Amino acid sequence: MIDILYFAWVRERIGLPKEQVETNAVTVADLVAELKAREDRYAAAFADTTALRVALDQKLSDFDAPIAGVREVAFFPPMTGG
């Protein structure tokens, strides 16, 4: 089981702040592909992954990163300063 957290407009499109999923994904990209295949709301949220950032166990990561042993995956838009 992996905890998945959604922030900002990702949360709004999916309609959930977090969920637990069983996955066979090897990388973050594989996980995204599984989520996109679930329902249209996931497909909409992950339509453009270049507009997203990902953190694995609270550390910024890449979509090609392996998720073996990861307990938490967070998806969020890029942060801006100001």
PDB file with one MODEL, atoms N, CA, C and O in Angstrom:
MODEL        1
ATOM      1  N   MET A   1       0.839  -1.195   0.000  1.00  0.00           N
ATOM      2  CA  MET A   1       0.000   0.000   0.000  1.00  0.00           C
ATOM      3  C   MET A   1       0.877   1.249   0.000  1.00  0.00           C
ATOM      4  O   MET A   1       1.847   1.347   0.751  1.00  0.00           O
ATOM      5  N   ILE A   2       0.520   2.178  -0.841  1.00  0.00           N
ATOM      6  CA  ILE A   2       1.218   3.464  -0.891  1.00  0.00           C
ATOM      7  C   ILE A   2       0.201   4.568  -0.628  1.00  0.00           C
ATOM      8  O   ILE A   2      -0.909   4.539  -1.159  1.00  0.00           O
ATOM      9  N   ASP A   3       0.589   5.541   0.196  1.00  0.00           N
ATOM     10  CA  ASP A   3      -0.237   6.731   0.393  1.00  0.00           C
ATOM     11  C   ASP A   3       0.069   7.700  -0.736  1.00  0.00           C
ATOM     12  O   ASP A   3       1.231   7.985  -1.025  1.00  0.00           O
ATOM     13  N   ILE A   4      -0.977   8.202  -1.370  1.00  0.00           N
ATOM     14  CA  ILE A   4      -0.804   9.205  -2.415  1.00  0.00           C
ATOM     15  C   ILE A   4      -1.492  10.483  -1.957  1.00  0.00           C
ATOM     16  O   ILE A   4      -2.661  10.473  -1.571  1.00  0.00           O
ATOM     17  N   LEU A   5      -0.750  11.579  -2.005  1.00  0.00           N
ATOM     18  CA  LEU A   5      -1.263  12.885  -1.600  1.00  0.00           C
ATOM     19  C   LEU A   5      -1.378  13.765  -2.835  1.00  0.00           C
ATOM     20  O   LEU A   5      -0.509  13.760  -3.707  1.00  0.00           O
ATOM     21  N   TYR A   6      -2.470  14.522  -2.891  1.00  0.00           N
ATOM     22  CA  TYR A   6      -2.711  15.439  -4.007  1.00  0.00           C
ATOM     23  C   TYR A   6      -2.853  16.850  -3.458  1.00  0.00           C
ATOM     24  O   TYR A   6      -3.540  17.070  -2.460  1.00  0.00           O
ATOM     25  N   PHE A   7      -2.202  17.805  -4.113  1.00  0.00           N
ATOM     26  CA  PHE A   7      -2.246  19.190  -3.658  1.00  0.00           C
ATOM     27  C   PHE A   7      -2.716  20.129  -4.760  1.00  0.00           C
ATOM     28  O   PHE A   7      -2.578  19.839  -5.949  1.00  0.00           O
ATOM     29  N   ALA A   8      -3.276  21.263  -4.337  1.00  0.00           N
ATOM     30  CA  ALA A   8      -3.700  22.361  -5.231  1.00  0.00           C
ATOM     31  C   ALA A   8      -4.667  21.858  -6.299  1.00  0.00           C
ATOM     32  O   ALA A   8      -5.610  21.132  -5.982  1.00  0.00           O
ATOM     33  N   TRP A   9      -4.448  22.234  -7.560  1.00  0.00           N
ATOM     34  CA  TRP A   9      -5.419  21.867  -8.603  1.00  0.00           C
ATOM     35  C   TRP A   9      -5.440  20.369  -8.882  1.00  0.00           C
ATOM     36  O   TRP A   9      -6.417  19.872  -9.442  1.00  0.00           O
ATOM     37  N   VAL A  10      -4.405  19.643  -8.514  1.00  0.00           N
ATOM     38  CA  VAL A  10      -4.433  18.185  -8.680  1.00  0.00           C
ATOM     39  C   VAL A  10      -5.525  17.609  -7.772  1.00  0.00           C
ATOM     40  O   VAL A  10      -6.322  16.771  -8.193  1.00  0.00           O
ATOM     41  N   ARG A  11      -5.544  18.072  -6.529  1.00  0.00           N
ATOM     42  CA  ARG A  11      -6.578  17.648  -5.569  1.00  0.00           C
ATOM     43  C   ARG A  11      -7.966  18.045  -6.072  1.00  0.00           C
ATOM     44  O   ARG A  11      -8.913  17.265  -5.967  1.00  0.00           O
ATOM     45  N   GLU A  12      -8.085  19.245  -6.613  1.00  0.00           N
ATOM     46  CA  GLU A  12      -9.391  19.706  -7.103  1.00  0.00           C
ATOM     47  C   GLU A  12      -9.901  18.840  -8.250  1.00  0.00           C
ATOM     48  O   GLU A  12     -11.086  18.511  -8.294  1.00  0.00           O
ATOM     49  N   ARG A  13      -9.023  18.467  -9.177  1.00  0.00           N
ATOM     50  CA  ARG A  13      -9.455  17.651 -10.321  1.00  0.00           C
ATOM     51  C   ARG A  13      -9.815  16.230  -9.915  1.00  0.00           C
ATOM     52  O   ARG A  13     -10.763  15.648 -10.442  1.00  0.00           O
ATOM     53  N   ILE A  14      -9.053  15.672  -8.973  1.00  0.00           N
ATOM     54  CA  ILE A  14      -9.310  14.296  -8.551  1.00  0.00           C
ATOM     55  C   ILE A  14     -10.435  14.234  -7.524  1.00  0.00           C
ATOM     56  O   ILE A  14     -11.191  13.264  -7.476  1.00  0.00           O
ATOM     57  N   GLY A  15     -10.537  15.273  -6.706  1.00  0.00           N
ATOM     58  CA  GLY A  15     -11.601  15.320  -5.709  1.00  0.00           C
ATOM     59  C   GLY A  15     -11.235  14.674  -4.387  1.00  0.00           C
ATOM     60  O   GLY A  15     -12.100  14.457  -3.538  1.00  0.00           O
ATOM     61  N   LEU A  16      -9.965  14.366  -4.208  1.00  0.00           N
ATOM     62  CA  LEU A  16      -9.490  13.751  -2.969  1.00  0.00           C
ATOM     63  C   LEU A  16      -8.184  14.411  -2.530  1.00  0.00           C
ATOM     64  O   LEU A  16      -7.353  14.746  -3.373  1.00  0.00           O
ATOM     65  N   PRO A  17      -7.991  14.603  -1.221  1.00  0.00           N
ATOM     66  CA  PRO A  17      -6.696  15.110  -0.765  1.00  0.00           C
ATOM     67  C   PRO A  17      -5.649  14.004  -0.682  1.00  0.00           C
ATOM     68  O   PRO A  17      -4.454  14.254  -0.839  1.00  0.00           O
ATOM     69  N   LYS A  18      -6.119  12.755  -0.429  1.00  0.00           N
ATOM     70  CA  LYS A  18      -5.191  11.628  -0.349  1.00  0.00           C
ATOM     71  C   LYS A  18      -5.956  10.324  -0.469  1.00  0.00           C
ATOM     72  O   LYS A  18      -7.174  10.275  -0.293  1.00  0.00           O
ATOM     73  N   GLU A  19      -5.216   9.269  -0.772  1.00  0.00           N
ATOM     74  CA  GLU A  19      -5.796   7.929  -0.831  1.00  0.00           C
ATOM     75  C   GLU A  19      -4.675   6.911  -0.706  1.00  0.00           C
ATOM     76  O   GLU A  19      -3.500   7.235  -0.880  1.00  0.00           O
ATOM     77  N   GLN A  20      -5.051   5.685  -0.403  1.00  0.00           N
ATOM     78  CA  GLN A  20      -4.099   4.581  -0.370  1.00  0.00           C
ATOM     79  C   GLN A  20      -4.378   3.694  -1.564  1.00  0.00           C
ATOM     80  O   GLN A  20      -5.533   3.395  -1.868  1.00  0.00           O
ATOM     81  N   VAL A  21      -3.323   3.274  -2.242  1.00  0.00           N
ATOM     82  CA  VAL A  21      -3.510   2.406  -3.403  1.00  0.00           C
ATOM     83  C   VAL A  21      -2.577   1.212  -3.340  1.00  0.00           C
ATOM     84  O   VAL A  21      -1.466   1.293  -2.818  1.00  0.00           O
ATOM     85  N   GLU A  22      -3.051   0.113  -3.880  1.00  0.00           N
ATOM     86  CA  GLU A  22      -2.223  -1.052  -4.155  1.00  0.00           C
ATOM     87  C   GLU A  22      -1.719  -0.860  -5.573  1.00  0.00           C
ATOM     88  O   GLU A  22      -2.496  -0.526  -6.468  1.00  0.00           O
ATOM     89  N   THR A  23      -0.444  -1.064  -5.786  1.00  0.00           N
ATOM     90  CA  THR A  23       0.095  -0.845  -7.123  1.00  0.00           C
ATOM     91  C   THR A  23       1.157  -1.869  -7.468  1.00  0.00           C
ATOM     92  O   THR A  23       1.840  -2.400  -6.593  1.00  0.00           O
ATOM     93  N   ASN A  24       1.284  -2.134  -8.754  1.00  0.00           N
ATOM     94  CA  ASN A  24       2.366  -2.959  -9.279  1.00  0.00           C
ATOM     95  C   ASN A  24       3.388  -2.091  -9.999  1.00  0.00           C
ATOM     96  O   ASN A  24       4.306  -2.599 -10.642  1.00  0.00           O
ATOM     97  N   ALA A  25       3.221  -0.775  -9.885  1.00  0.00           N
ATOM     98  CA  ALA A  25       4.094   0.165 -10.573  1.00  0.00           C
ATOM     99  C   ALA A  25       5.536   0.038 -10.092  1.00  0.00           C
ATOM    100  O   ALA A  25       5.797  -0.218  -8.916  1.00  0.00           O
ATOM    101  N   VAL A  26       6.463   0.224 -11.026  1.00  0.00           N
ATOM    102  CA  VAL A  26       7.883   0.183 -10.714  1.00  0.00           C
ATOM    103  C   VAL A  26       8.419   1.601 -10.522  1.00  0.00           C
ATOM    104  O   VAL A  26       9.270   1.846  -9.667  1.00  0.00           O
ATOM    105  N   THR A  27       7.906   2.529 -11.332  1.00  0.00           N
ATOM    106  CA  THR A  27       8.346   3.927 -11.266  1.00  0.00           C
ATOM    107  C   THR A  27       7.151   4.839 -11.009  1.00  0.00           C
ATOM    108  O   THR A  27       6.000   4.405 -11.053  1.00  0.00           O
ATOM    109  N   VAL A  28       7.441   6.095 -10.744  1.00  0.00           N
ATOM    110  CA  VAL A  28       6.367   7.086 -10.586  1.00  0.00           C
ATOM    111  C   VAL A  28       5.548   7.170 -11.876  1.00  0.00           C
ATOM    112  O   VAL A  28       4.321   7.251 -11.830  1.00  0.00           O
ATOM    113  N   ALA A  29       6.219   7.151 -13.013  1.00  0.00           N
ATOM    114  CA  ALA A  29       5.508   7.216 -14.301  1.00  0.00           C
ATOM    115  C   ALA A  29       4.541   6.044 -14.461  1.00  0.00           C
ATOM    116  O   ALA A  29       3.437   6.216 -14.976  1.00  0.00           O
ATOM    117  N   ASP A  30       4.953   4.849 -14.019  1.00  0.00           N
ATOM    118  CA  ASP A  30       4.065   3.682 -14.073  1.00  0.00           C
ATOM    119  C   ASP A  30       2.847   3.901 -13.177  1.00  0.00           C
ATOM    120  O   ASP A  30       1.725   3.557 -13.549  1.00  0.00           O
ATOM    121  N   LEU A  31       3.075   4.475 -11.996  1.00  0.00           N
ATOM    122  CA  LEU A  31       1.976   4.766 -11.071  1.00  0.00           C
ATOM    123  C   LEU A  31       1.000   5.748 -11.699  1.00  0.00           C
ATOM    124  O   LEU A  31      -0.215   5.567 -11.612  1.00  0.00           O
ATOM    125  N   VAL A  32       1.528   6.781 -12.329  1.00  0.00           N
ATOM    126  CA  VAL A  32       0.681   7.767 -13.000  1.00  0.00           C
ATOM    127  C   VAL A  32      -0.144   7.089 -14.106  1.00  0.00           C
ATOM    128  O   VAL A  32      -1.330   7.380 -14.261  1.00  0.00           O
ATOM    129  N   ALA A  33       0.472   6.206 -14.856  1.00  0.00           N
ATOM    130  CA  ALA A  33      -0.256   5.490 -15.917  1.00  0.00           C
ATOM    131  C   ALA A  33      -1.396   4.659 -15.329  1.00  0.00           C
ATOM    132  O   ALA A  33      -2.492   4.620 -15.889  1.00  0.00           O
ATOM    133  N   GLU A  34      -1.138   3.996 -14.201  1.00  0.00           N
ATOM    134  CA  GLU A  34      -2.199   3.222 -13.534  1.00  0.00           C
ATOM    135  C   GLU A  34      -3.334   4.141 -13.080  1.00  0.00           C
ATOM    136  O   GLU A  34      -4.508   3.826 -13.271  1.00  0.00           O
ATOM    137  N   LEU A  35      -2.980   5.268 -12.484  1.00  0.00           N
ATOM    138  CA  LEU A  35      -4.005   6.201 -11.997  1.00  0.00           C
ATOM    139  C   LEU A  35      -4.811   6.774 -13.157  1.00  0.00           C
ATOM    140  O   LEU A  35      -6.035   6.868 -13.076  1.00  0.00           O
ATOM    141  N   LYS A  36      -4.134   7.154 -14.232  1.00  0.00           N
ATOM    142  CA  LYS A  36      -4.829   7.730 -15.395  1.00  0.00           C
ATOM    143  C   LYS A  36      -5.844   6.747 -15.981  1.00  0.00           C
ATOM    144  O   LYS A  36      -6.881   7.158 -16.500  1.00  0.00           O
ATOM    145  N   ALA A  37      -5.546   5.466 -15.897  1.00  0.00           N
ATOM    146  CA  ALA A  37      -6.423   4.444 -16.460  1.00  0.00           C
ATOM    147  C   ALA A  37      -7.658   4.203 -15.600  1.00  0.00           C
ATOM    148  O   ALA A  37      -8.612   3.574 -16.059  1.00  0.00           O
ATOM    149  N   ARG A  38      -7.658   4.695 -14.355  1.00  0.00           N
ATOM    150  CA  ARG A  38      -8.776   4.454 -13.435  1.00  0.00           C
ATOM    151  C   ARG A  38     -10.054   5.153 -13.855  1.00  0.00           C
ATOM    152  O   ARG A  38     -11.097   4.521 -14.027  1.00  0.00           O
ATOM    153  N   GLU A  39      -9.961   6.463 -14.017  1.00  0.00           N
ATOM    154  CA  GLU A  39     -11.146   7.283 -14.307  1.00  0.00           C
ATOM    155  C   GLU A  39     -10.714   8.544 -15.037  1.00  0.00           C
ATOM    156  O   GLU A  39      -9.538   8.908 -15.039  1.00  0.00           O
ATOM    157  N   ASP A  40     -11.689   9.205 -15.658  1.00  0.00           N
ATOM    158  CA  ASP A  40     -11.411  10.438 -16.392  1.00  0.00           C
ATOM    159  C   ASP A  40     -10.828  11.533 -15.499  1.00  0.00           C
ATOM    160  O   ASP A  40      -9.994  12.317 -15.952  1.00  0.00           O
ATOM    161  N   ARG A  41     -11.254  11.596 -14.246  1.00  0.00           N
ATOM    162  CA  ARG A  41     -10.758  12.666 -13.369  1.00  0.00           C
ATOM    163  C   ARG A  41      -9.256  12.521 -13.129  1.00  0.00           C
ATOM    164  O   ARG A  41      -8.553  13.525 -13.011  1.00  0.00           O
ATOM    165  N   TYR A  42      -8.754  11.286 -13.054  1.00  0.00           N
ATOM    166  CA  TYR A  42      -7.316  11.074 -12.920  1.00  0.00           C
ATOM    167  C   TYR A  42      -6.608  11.411 -14.231  1.00  0.00           C
ATOM    168  O   TYR A  42      -5.539  12.023 -14.236  1.00  0.00           O
ATOM    169  N   ALA A  43      -7.216  11.005 -15.329  1.00  0.00           N
ATOM    170  CA  ALA A  43      -6.636  11.315 -16.635  1.00  0.00           C
ATOM    171  C   ALA A  43      -6.506  12.829 -16.816  1.00  0.00           C
ATOM    172  O   ALA A  43      -5.512  13.306 -17.363  1.00  0.00           O
ATOM    173  N   ALA A  44      -7.501  13.579 -16.360  1.00  0.00           N
ATOM    174  CA  ALA A  44      -7.452  15.041 -16.461  1.00  0.00           C
ATOM    175  C   ALA A  44      -6.363  15.621 -15.565  1.00  0.00           C
ATOM    176  O   ALA A  44      -5.643  16.535 -15.969  1.00  0.00           O
ATOM    177  N   ALA A  45      -6.243  15.099 -14.363  1.00  0.00           N
ATOM    178  CA  ALA A  45      -5.250  15.613 -13.414  1.00  0.00           C
ATOM    179  C   ALA A  45      -3.823  15.348 -13.896  1.00  0.00           C
ATOM    180  O   ALA A  45      -2.927  16.163 -13.673  1.00  0.00           O
ATOM    181  N   PHE A  46      -3.616  14.210 -14.556  1.00  0.00           N
ATOM    182  CA  PHE A  46      -2.266  13.831 -14.973  1.00  0.00           C
ATOM    183  C   PHE A  46      -2.049  13.965 -16.480  1.00  0.00           C
ATOM    184  O   PHE A  46      -1.132  13.357 -17.032  1.00  0.00           O
ATOM    185  N   ALA A  47      -2.889  14.759 -17.146  1.00  0.00           N
ATOM    186  CA  ALA A  47      -2.789  14.925 -18.595  1.00  0.00           C
ATOM    187  C   ALA A  47      -1.435  15.499 -19.016  1.00  0.00           C
ATOM    188  O   ALA A  47      -0.888  15.107 -20.046  1.00  0.00           O
ATOM    189  N   ASP A  48      -0.904  16.410 -18.234  1.00  0.00           N
ATOM    190  CA  ASP A  48       0.368  17.054 -18.572  1.00  0.00           C
ATOM    191  C   ASP A  48       1.307  16.959 -17.374  1.00  0.00           C
ATOM    192  O   ASP A  48       1.306  17.834 -16.508  1.00  0.00           O
ATOM    193  N   THR A  49       2.096  15.909 -17.328  1.00  0.00           N
ATOM    194  CA  THR A  49       2.975  15.727 -16.169  1.00  0.00           C
ATOM    195  C   THR A  49       4.108  16.748 -16.135  1.00  0.00           C
ATOM    196  O   THR A  49       4.776  16.887 -15.110  1.00  0.00           O
ATOM    197  N   THR A  50       4.337  17.467 -17.239  1.00  0.00           N
ATOM    198  CA  THR A  50       5.360  18.520 -17.191  1.00  0.00           C
ATOM    199  C   THR A  50       4.896  19.674 -16.301  1.00  0.00           C
ATOM    200  O   THR A  50       5.706  20.505 -15.890  1.00  0.00           O
ATOM    201  N   ALA A  51       3.596  19.727 -16.004  1.00  0.00           N
ATOM    202  CA  ALA A  51       3.052  20.767 -15.126  1.00  0.00           C
ATOM    203  C   ALA A  51       2.960  20.283 -13.685  1.00  0.00           C
ATOM    204  O   ALA A  51       2.323  20.928 -12.852  1.00  0.00           O
ATOM    205  N   LEU A  52       3.591  19.155 -13.389  1.00  0.00           N
ATOM    206  CA  LEU A  52       3.527  18.573 -12.046  1.00  0.00           C
ATOM    207  C   LEU A  52       4.911  18.315 -11.478  1.00  0.00           C
ATOM    208  O   LEU A  52       5.886  18.141 -12.209  1.00  0.00           O
ATOM    209  N   ARG A  53       4.966  18.295 -10.173  1.00  0.00           N
ATOM    210  CA  ARG A  53       6.154  17.863  -9.449  1.00  0.00           C
ATOM    211  C   ARG A  53       5.736  16.679  -8.583  1.00  0.00           C
ATOM    212  O   ARG A  53       4.558  16.506  -8.268  1.00  0.00           O
ATOM    213  N   VAL A  54       6.720  15.872  -8.205  1.00  0.00           N
ATOM    214  CA  VAL A  54       6.439  14.704  -7.382  1.00  0.00           C
ATOM    215  C   VAL A  54       7.465  14.626  -6.261  1.00  0.00           C
ATOM    216  O   VAL A  54       8.637  14.953  -6.443  1.00  0.00           O
ATOM    217  N   ALA A  55       6.998  14.186  -5.101  1.00  0.00           N
ATOM    218  CA  ALA A  55       7.884  13.948  -3.967  1.00  0.00           C
ATOM    219  C   ALA A  55       7.645  12.521  -3.476  1.00  0.00           C
ATOM    220  O   ALA A  55       6.507  12.069  -3.349  1.00  0.00           O
ATOM    221  N   LEU A  56       8.747  11.829  -3.205  1.00  0.00           N
ATOM    222  CA  LEU A  56       8.682  10.480  -2.660  1.00  0.00           C
ATOM    223  C   LEU A  56       9.166  10.549  -1.220  1.00  0.00           C
ATOM    224  O   LEU A  56      10.300  10.945  -0.953  1.00  0.00           O
ATOM    225  N   ASP A  57       8.300  10.161  -0.301  1.00  0.00           N
ATOM    226  CA  ASP A  57       8.617  10.258   1.130  1.00  0.00           C
ATOM    227  C   ASP A  57       9.177  11.643   1.474  1.00  0.00           C
ATOM    228  O   ASP A  57      10.172  11.770   2.188  1.00  0.00           O
ATOM    229  N   GLN A  58       8.521  12.658   0.953  1.00  0.00           N
ATOM    230  CA  GLN A  58       8.788  14.074   1.224  1.00  0.00           C
ATOM    231  C   GLN A  58      10.102  14.588   0.650  1.00  0.00           C
ATOM    232  O   GLN A  58      10.638  15.589   1.125  1.00  0.00           O
ATOM    233  N   LYS A  59      10.630  13.903  -0.379  1.00  0.00           N
ATOM    234  CA  LYS A  59      11.825  14.385  -1.073  1.00  0.00           C
ATOM    235  C   LYS A  59      11.496  14.534  -2.544  1.00  0.00           C
ATOM    236  O   LYS A  59      10.976  13.610  -3.169  1.00  0.00           O
ATOM    237  N   LEU A  60      11.806  15.720  -3.108  1.00  0.00           N
ATOM    238  CA  LEU A  60      11.547  15.942  -4.527  1.00  0.00           C
ATOM    239  C   LEU A  60      12.201  14.852  -5.359  1.00  0.00           C
ATOM    240  O   LEU A  60      13.318  14.418  -5.078  1.00  0.00           O
ATOM    241  N   SER A  61      11.493  14.422  -6.377  1.00  0.00           N
ATOM    242  CA  SER A  61      11.975  13.329  -7.194  1.00  0.00           C
ATOM    243  C   SER A  61      11.571  13.542  -8.645  1.00  0.00           C
ATOM    244  O   SER A  61      11.031  14.587  -9.006  1.00  0.00           O
ATOM    245  N   ASP A  62      11.840  12.539  -9.471  1.00  0.00           N
ATOM    246  CA  ASP A  62      11.488  12.583 -10.889  1.00  0.00           C
ATOM    247  C   ASP A  62      10.469  11.493 -11.197  1.00  0.00           C
ATOM    248  O   ASP A  62      10.288  10.556 -10.420  1.00  0.00           O
ATOM    249  N   PHE A  63       9.808  11.630 -12.338  1.00  0.00           N
ATOM    250  CA  PHE A  63       8.793  10.655 -12.718  1.00  0.00           C
ATOM    251  C   PHE A  63       9.391   9.309 -13.122  1.00  0.00           C
ATOM    252  O   PHE A  63       8.674   8.310 -13.186  1.00  0.00           O
ATOM    253  N   ASP A  64      10.695   9.270 -13.395  1.00  0.00           N
ATOM    254  CA  ASP A  64      11.320   7.984 -13.721  1.00  0.00           C
ATOM    255  C   ASP A  64      11.920   7.307 -12.486  1.00  0.00           C
ATOM    256  O   ASP A  64      12.572   6.270 -12.606  1.00  0.00           O
ATOM    257  N   ALA A  65      11.704   7.885 -11.308  1.00  0.00           N
ATOM    258  CA  ALA A  65      12.245   7.327 -10.062  1.00  0.00           C
ATOM    259  C   ALA A  65      11.506   6.046  -9.671  1.00  0.00           C
ATOM    260  O   ALA A  65      10.290   5.949  -9.834  1.00  0.00           O
ATOM    261  N   PRO A  66      12.249   5.069  -9.157  1.00  0.00           N
ATOM    262  CA  PRO A  66      11.601   3.834  -8.679  1.00  0.00           C
ATOM    263  C   PRO A  66      10.822   4.108  -7.394  1.00  0.00           C
ATOM    264  O   PRO A  66      11.189   4.975  -6.601  1.00  0.00           O
ATOM    265  N   ILE A  67       9.745   3.355  -7.207  1.00  0.00           N
ATOM    266  CA  ILE A  67       8.920   3.565  -6.008  1.00  0.00           C
ATOM    267  C   ILE A  67       8.967   2.386  -5.040  1.00  0.00           C
ATOM    268  O   ILE A  67       8.203   2.351  -4.075  1.00  0.00           O
ATOM    269  N   ALA A  68       9.848   1.429  -5.282  1.00  0.00           N
ATOM    270  CA  ALA A  68       9.984   0.291  -4.363  1.00  0.00           C
ATOM    271  C   ALA A  68      10.360   0.811  -2.982  1.00  0.00           C
ATOM    272  O   ALA A  68      11.313   1.578  -2.838  1.00  0.00           O
ATOM    273  N   GLY A  69       9.614   0.394  -1.974  1.00  0.00           N
ATOM    274  CA  GLY A  69       9.897   0.792  -0.600  1.00  0.00           C
ATOM    275  C   GLY A  69       9.375   2.162  -0.202  1.00  0.00           C
ATOM    276  O   GLY A  69       9.489   2.556   0.958  1.00  0.00           O
ATOM    277  N   VAL A  70       8.806   2.888  -1.147  1.00  0.00           N
ATOM    278  CA  VAL A  70       8.274   4.228  -0.859  1.00  0.00           C
ATOM    279  C   VAL A  70       6.934   4.092  -0.141  1.00  0.00           C
ATOM    280  O   VAL A  70       6.101   3.269  -0.520  1.00  0.00           O
ATOM    281  N   ARG A  71       6.734   4.891   0.882  1.00  0.00           N
ATOM    282  CA  ARG A  71       5.472   4.863   1.627  1.00  0.00           C
ATOM    283  C   ARG A  71       4.512   5.969   1.195  1.00  0.00           C
ATOM    284  O   ARG A  71       3.296   5.826   1.324  1.00  0.00           O
ATOM    285  N   GLU A  72       5.069   7.091   0.675  1.00  0.00           N
ATOM    286  CA  GLU A  72       4.217   8.232   0.343  1.00  0.00           C
ATOM    287  C   GLU A  72       4.675   8.880  -0.958  1.00  0.00           C
ATOM    288  O   GLU A  72       5.859   9.152  -1.156  1.00  0.00           O
ATOM    289  N   VAL A  73       3.701   9.122  -1.845  1.00  0.00           N
ATOM    290  CA  VAL A  73       3.950   9.833  -3.095  1.00  0.00           C
ATOM    291  C   VAL A  73       3.041  11.059  -3.086  1.00  0.00           C
ATOM    292  O   VAL A  73       1.835  10.944  -2.867  1.00  0.00           O
ATOM    293  N   ALA A  74       3.621  12.226  -3.325  1.00  0.00           N
ATOM    294  CA  ALA A  74       2.837  13.464  -3.349  1.00  0.00           C
ATOM    295  C   ALA A  74       2.960  14.117  -4.719  1.00  0.00           C
ATOM    296  O   ALA A  74       4.054  14.227  -5.272  1.00  0.00           O
ATOM    297  N   PHE A  75       1.820  14.548  -5.258  1.00  0.00           N
ATOM    298  CA  PHE A  75       1.790  15.246  -6.536  1.00  0.00           C
ATOM    299  C   PHE A  75       1.315  16.678  -6.310  1.00  0.00           C
ATOM    300  O   PHE A  75       0.341  16.908  -5.593  1.00  0.00           O
ATOM    301  N   PHE A  76       2.004  17.640  -6.923  1.00  0.00           N
ATOM    302  CA  PHE A  76       1.662  19.046  -6.732  1.00  0.00           C
ATOM    303  C   PHE A  76       2.202  19.859  -7.890  1.00  0.00           C
ATOM    304  O   PHE A  76       3.140  19.438  -8.566  1.00  0.00           O
ATOM    305  N   PRO A  77       1.606  21.040  -8.126  1.00  0.00           N
ATOM    306  CA  PRO A  77       2.142  21.914  -9.178  1.00  0.00           C
ATOM    307  C   PRO A  77       3.456  22.537  -8.713  1.00  0.00           C
ATOM    308  O   PRO A  77       3.742  22.561  -7.516  1.00  0.00           O
ATOM    309  N   PRO A  78       4.253  23.038  -9.651  1.00  0.00           N
ATOM    310  CA  PRO A  78       5.495  23.707  -9.252  1.00  0.00           C
ATOM    311  C   PRO A  78       5.202  24.854  -8.308  1.00  0.00           C
ATOM    312  O   PRO A  78       4.210  25.565  -8.464  1.00  0.00           O
ATOM    313  N   MET A  79       6.068  25.026  -7.332  1.00  0.00           N
ATOM    314  CA  MET A  79       5.898  26.115  -6.389  1.00  0.00           C
ATOM    315  C   MET A  79       6.580  27.371  -6.920  1.00  0.00           C
ATOM    316  O   MET A  79       7.646  27.307  -7.532  1.00  0.00           O
ATOM    317  N   THR A  80       5.953  28.493  -6.678  1.00  0.00           N
ATOM    318  CA  THR A  80       6.556  29.747  -7.095  1.00  0.00           C
ATOM    319  C   THR A  80       6.851  30.595  -5.872  1.00  0.00           C
ATOM    320  O   THR A  80       6.140  30.536  -4.869  1.00  0.00           O
ATOM    321  N   GLY A  81       7.882  31.364  -5.968  1.00  0.00           N
ATOM    322  CA  GLY A  81       8.231  32.261  -4.874  1.00  0.00           C
ATOM    323  C   GLY A  81       7.446  33.554  -4.982  1.00  0.00           C
ATOM    324  O   GLY A  81       6.723  33.786  -5.951  1.00  0.00           O
ATOM    325  N   GLY A  82       7.601  34.378  -3.979  1.00  0.00           N
ATOM    326  CA  GLY A  82       6.901  35.634  -4.125  1.00  0.00           C
ATOM    327  C   GLY A  82       6.738  36.403  -2.883  1.00  0.00           C
ATOM    328  O   GLY A  82       6.155  37.487  -2.899  1.00  0.00           O
TER     329      GLY A  82
ENDMDL
END
